[in-house]
Amino acid sequence: MTTLYIRDIPEAVTGTLKERAAAQGQSLSAYVGAELTKIAARPTNDEIVSRLRARDHSKGPTTDEIVSAVEAGRR
């Protein structure tokens, strides 16, 4: 496992993180480590766009059908 040092964190942020860690019954280090793990697991915007572009778009409504449905909803 790697050790990560983070500097120049505002006291208000540190205080909030300590409170949240205590509420979860965790140490600050364990809490922040879990939060960083969640962040790292989320896809980036570029990854999301790539996934969407790779999808099969042959099924589903056409552009004209979507426009018609939107227009019908406005009436």
C-alpha beads as a LAMMPS data file, in Angstrom:
LAMMPS data file: protein, C-alpha beads

75 atoms
74 bonds

1 atom types
1 bond types

-500.0 500.0 xlo xhi
-500.0 500.0 ylo yhi
-500.0 500.0 zlo zhi

Masses

1 110.0

Atoms # bond

1 1 1 0.000 0.000 0.000
2 1 1 1.119 3.525 -0.715
3 1 1 1.314 6.352 1.775
4 1 1 -0.175 9.592 0.531
5 1 1 0.519 12.950 2.142
6 1 1 -1.816 15.843 1.412
7 1 1 -0.779 19.340 2.383
8 1 1 -2.473 22.700 2.725
9 1 1 -5.942 21.401 3.562
10 1 1 -8.086 24.120 5.153
11 1 1 -8.955 23.566 8.820
12 1 1 -12.681 23.665 8.020
13 1 1 -12.287 20.798 5.554
14 1 1 -10.202 18.792 7.991
15 1 1 -12.761 19.357 10.719
16 1 1 -15.620 18.210 8.503
17 1 1 -13.730 15.085 7.461
18 1 1 -12.897 14.265 11.083
19 1 1 -16.564 14.622 12.055
20 1 1 -17.695 12.376 9.209
21 1 1 -15.050 9.793 10.027
22 1 1 -16.129 9.764 13.689
23 1 1 -19.789 9.408 12.678
24 1 1 -18.807 6.312 10.669
25 1 1 -16.696 4.961 13.508
26 1 1 -13.552 5.264 11.395
27 1 1 -10.209 6.944 11.710
28 1 1 -9.642 9.989 9.531
29 1 1 -7.160 7.999 7.463
30 1 1 -9.586 5.113 6.893
31 1 1 -12.433 7.476 6.023
32 1 1 -10.409 9.536 3.550
33 1 1 -8.947 6.359 2.035
34 1 1 -12.447 4.978 1.443
35 1 1 -13.594 8.259 -0.108
36 1 1 -10.559 8.369 -2.407
37 1 1 -11.273 4.778 -3.455
38 1 1 -14.813 5.800 -4.449
39 1 1 -13.491 8.763 -6.421
40 1 1 -10.925 6.628 -8.249
41 1 1 -13.615 4.067 -9.166
42 1 1 -15.789 6.662 -10.917
43 1 1 -15.276 6.933 -14.664
44 1 1 -13.950 10.164 -16.109
45 1 1 -16.090 12.231 -18.468
46 1 1 -13.939 11.027 -21.382
47 1 1 -14.557 7.389 -20.384
48 1 1 -18.302 7.998 -20.202
49 1 1 -18.322 9.648 -23.626
50 1 1 -16.314 6.750 -25.089
51 1 1 -18.763 4.222 -23.633
52 1 1 -21.741 6.129 -24.996
53 1 1 -20.183 6.377 -28.450
54 1 1 -19.443 2.644 -28.449
55 1 1 -23.063 1.726 -27.718
56 1 1 -25.315 0.238 -30.384
57 1 1 -27.565 3.104 -31.452
58 1 1 -29.437 1.137 -34.096
59 1 1 -32.292 0.445 -31.685
60 1 1 -34.493 3.055 -30.101
61 1 1 -36.326 6.099 -31.377
62 1 1 -35.195 8.122 -34.349
63 1 1 -34.342 11.795 -34.078
64 1 1 -37.662 12.678 -35.739
65 1 1 -39.574 10.568 -33.199
66 1 1 -37.809 12.287 -30.323
67 1 1 -38.514 15.754 -31.735
68 1 1 -42.179 14.838 -32.292
69 1 1 -42.514 13.594 -28.717
70 1 1 -40.950 16.759 -27.328
71 1 1 -43.220 18.929 -29.440
72 1 1 -46.280 16.918 -28.387
73 1 1 -45.334 17.417 -24.742
74 1 1 -45.270 21.175 -25.199
75 1 1 -48.867 21.361 -26.409

Bonds

1 1 1 2
2 1 2 3
3 1 3 4
4 1 4 5
5 1 5 6
6 1 6 7
7 1 7 8
8 1 8 9
9 1 9 10
10 1 10 11
11 1 11 12
12 1 12 13
13 1 13 14
14 1 14 15
15 1 15 16
16 1 16 17
17 1 17 18
18 1 18 19
19 1 19 20
20 1 20 21
21 1 21 22
22 1 22 23
23 1 23 24
24 1 24 25
25 1 25 26
26 1 26 27
27 1 27 28
28 1 28 29
29 1 29 30
30 1 30 31
31 1 31 32
32 1 32 33
33 1 33 34
34 1 34 35
35 1 35 36
36 1 36 37
37 1 37 38
38 1 38 39
39 1 39 40
40 1 40 41
41 1 41 42
42 1 42 43
43 1 43 44
44 1 44 45
45 1 45 46
46 1 46 47
47 1 47 48
48 1 48 49
49 1 49 50
50 1 50 51
51 1 51 52
52 1 52 53
53 1 53 54
54 1 54 55
55 1 55 56
56 1 56 57
57 1 57 58
58 1 58 59
59 1 59 60
60 1 60 61
61 1 61 62
62 1 62 63
63 1 63 64
64 1 64 65
65 1 65 66
66 1 66 67
67 1 67 68
68 1 68 69
69 1 69 70
70 1 70 71
71 1 71 72
72 1 72 73
73 1 73 74
74 1 74 75
